[in-house]
């Protein structure tokens, strides 16, 4: 009687342990996917900022006009 009960208890614990393992695996995979998404957004934002900076710096007339209105980094 107790042998069967121990067998069922062991099987139940193994099942619960399996569910917990699956849960933690899914949680870590979701967190990794979110980190990857945020990294992609940051890289896209850096690329866009670089494109704008390159456009501004490549136009000498715009850079000269902007110097009148924008403060330099030294005068912060």
C-alpha positions, 0 to 999 in steps of 0.5 A: 500500500505505502509502496504504491503511494510512494510511487504516485508521490514520486511521479507527482513530484517529477511531473511538478518538477518538469512543469517548473523547469518548463516554466523557468525555461520559457521565462528565460527565453522570453526575457532574452527575446525582450533584451534582443528587441531592445538591443535592436531598437538601440542599434536602429536609433544609433544608426538613425542618429549617425545618418542625421549627424553625417548629413549635418556634418557633410553640409558645410553651409548648414554647419556654419548656420547652425554654429550661430544658434547652437552652443558648443560642447565646451560652453556647457 
